Structure formats: C-alpha cells, structure tokens
C-alpha cells in the first residue's frame, strides 16, 4: 500500500468521523449538547440554529475533505485543516477572554489529535517531484 493511499485513508476516516458528528448535531442536537458542556436548549429557533450551524456546517466542511481524499486533491483538504486550526484559535480566545475551566484541555485534545492526523496525511499525500 503506497503512502498516498495511507494518507487518503487517514483523511477519509477522519472526515467520516466528523461528518457523523455533524449528522448527530443535525438530527439529535440535544444529545450532543451535554457532551460539549452546553445547557439544554428548548426553543425551536435555538435547536434550528444548532442543526444548521453546527450540523450543516460540519457536514459541509468534512464532505469537502472526504471528496478531496477520494479524488486525491490536497486543495480540498485544506478546508478541514483551516477549520480545525480556527477551532483551536477559538478555544484560545475563549481562554484569554473568559478564563480557564476544568474541561478546556479535555475539549482541545480531539482537535489537536485530528489536526496532527491531517498534517501527517498531508505529508503522505504530497507528491514527490
């Protein structure tokens, strides 16, 4: 199995994981809110926003990444890397503006791991000239 295929598999599996998360946010948002330490939202408008912004956006981003893995297009995969880096920046801004909380490190670990996986996959997928 070539390095390129291993990298594409890594990216594809990561994309499927995040798309699954997006689908859960879209179709069962209340079950996800407790996992991200947000109090229950009762209004239809609030639930609709979660379904659209967290569910829909997550699915859209990682669908592009999955297409990039399937078509072997590294350019498509950048959107996933940029989104993960912006999530980390958002956590840092929250830490600086709102202060620390016990779950901060716990909430950053999946993002850091996913970012590392994407960086390794980029290295494996990069064509050698």
VENSULSUL-V59931 format. One record per residue. RES is the residue in one small letter. OMEGA is omega in whole degrees, -180 to 180 (* if undefined). NEAR is the number of other C-alpha atoms within 10 Angstrom. D_LAST is the distance of its C-alpha to the last C-alpha in Angstrom with 1 decimal. Layout:
# VENSULSUL-V59931
res->[RES	RES]
omega->[OMEGA	OMEGA]
near->[NEAR	NEAR]
d_last->[D_LAST	D_LAST]
This chain:
# VENSULSUL-V59931
res->[x	x	x	x	x	x	x	x	x	x	x	x	x	x	x	x	x	x	x	x	x	x	x	x	x	x	x	x	x	x	x	x	x	x	x	x	x	x	x	x	x	x	x	x	x	x	x	x	x	x	x	x	x	x	x	x	x	x	x	x	x	x	x	x	x	x	x	x	x	x	x	x	x	x	x	x	x	x	x	x	x	x	x	x	x	x	x	x	x	x	x	x	x	x	x	x	x	x	x	x	x	x	x	x	x	x	x	x	x	x	x	x	x	x	x	x	x	x	x	x	x	x	x	x	x	x	x	x	x]
omega->[-176	178	-179	-180	177	178	179	177	179	-180	-179	179	178	179	179	177	-178	176	175	176	178	178	178	177	-178	-172	178	-173	-178	179	-179	-174	-180	180	179	172	175	178	-178	178	-175	-173	178	180	179	178	178	178	178	180	-176	-172	-179	180	-176	-179	179	179	-178	-179	-173	171	176	178	179	177	177	179	-179	-177	-178	180	-178	-179	179	-175	179	-178	177	180	179	-180	178	179	178	173	178	177	177	177	179	177	177	179	-178	-177	-172	-178	-179	176	-171	-175	-174	-179	179	-178	-180	-174	-179	-180	179	179	180	178	178	179	180	180	176	180	176	-179	-179	-176	-175	179	179	-178	*]
near->[5	8	14	18	16	14	22	26	16	19	29	21	13	20	27	16	13	19	23	16	16	27	18	17	24	24	13	15	21	19	12	16	15	11	10	10	10	10	10	14	13	9	9	9	10	12	19	14	15	22	22	16	15	18	24	17	16	23	23	14	22	26	20	19	28	25	17	21	26	14	11	17	17	18	11	19	26	18	17	24	20	13	16	18	15	12	15	18	12	12	18	16	12	13	13	10	9	10	10	13	8	7	10	14	11	9	15	14	12	12	16	15	11	19	20	13	17	23	16	14	24	20	13	18	21	14	10	5	3]
d_last->[19.5	15.8	14.6	13.8	17.3	18.9	17.4	18.7	22.0	22.4	22.0	24.3	27.0	27.0	27.4	30.2	31.9	32.0	33.1	35.9	36.9	37.0	39.1	41.5	41.9	42.5	45.0	46.6	46.1	49.2	47.8	44.7	46.5	48.1	44.8	43.6	47.0	48.2	51.9	52.7	52.6	55.5	55.3	53.7	52.0	50.4	49.3	47.9	45.9	44.4	43.6	42.0	40.2	39.2	39.1	37.8	35.3	33.8	33.6	31.9	29.3	28.3	28.6	25.8	23.8	24.8	23.8	20.3	20.1	21.6	19.5	16.2	16.3	15.4	17.4	20.5	20.2	20.6	24.2	25.0	23.5	25.4	28.5	28.5	28.1	31.0	33.1	32.8	33.6	36.6	37.8	37.6	39.5	42.0	42.4	43.1	45.4	47.1	47.0	45.8	47.0	46.9	44.4	41.7	39.7	40.1	38.9	35.7	34.5	33.2	31.3	29.7	28.9	27.3	25.3	24.0	23.2	21.2	19.2	18.4	17.5	15.1	13.4	13.4	12.4	9.4	6.4	3.8	0.0]
